[in-house]
Every structure is written in C-alpha cells, then in structure tokens.
Amino acid sequence: MQNSTLLLLKPFNTTKDIAQRWECSNMHIYRLVERGELRATRIGKLLRFSSEDVLAYEARATHDGEIS
C-alpha cells in the first residue's frame, strides 16, 4: 500500500487504481467486492470505488492486521 500521506485517490477509482495502490491483482479487488468487504458502485459493467470507501476499508484492514 502506498504511503497514506500520498493520497492519490480520485473521487471514483477504478479496480486498476486500487490494485496499484495496494500492490495486488485486480482479481483480489474483485474478490473483496464479491465477499462484501469492499464497497463498489457498478456503472453498467464497470466497478468504481469512492475514495471514502477505499479509506474505510484500509482503516478496517489495518486494524485487523491484513494490511501492513
């Protein structure tokens, strides 16, 4: 995950944006959405992630020890 002081998030982020931020695969992001762990907005076939939802997930995951 990138340094939290360098918040390069846009109002709505793509799967690729989040995968790059967390240095993981796009598939990992899709799985988080499928499990209901990461909230996404569907626009047609596309998924978009609000900055607030991304930051909320990071806060939860950091406290649970998933992201270091």
RASULDA-V681954 format. One line per field, one symbol per residue. ss: DSSP state (A for helix, B for strand, O for the rest). Layout:
ss: ???
//
This chain:
ss: OOOOOOOOOOOBBOAAAAAAAAOOOAAAAAAAAAOOOOOOBBBOOBBBBBAAAAAAAAAAAAAAOOOO
//
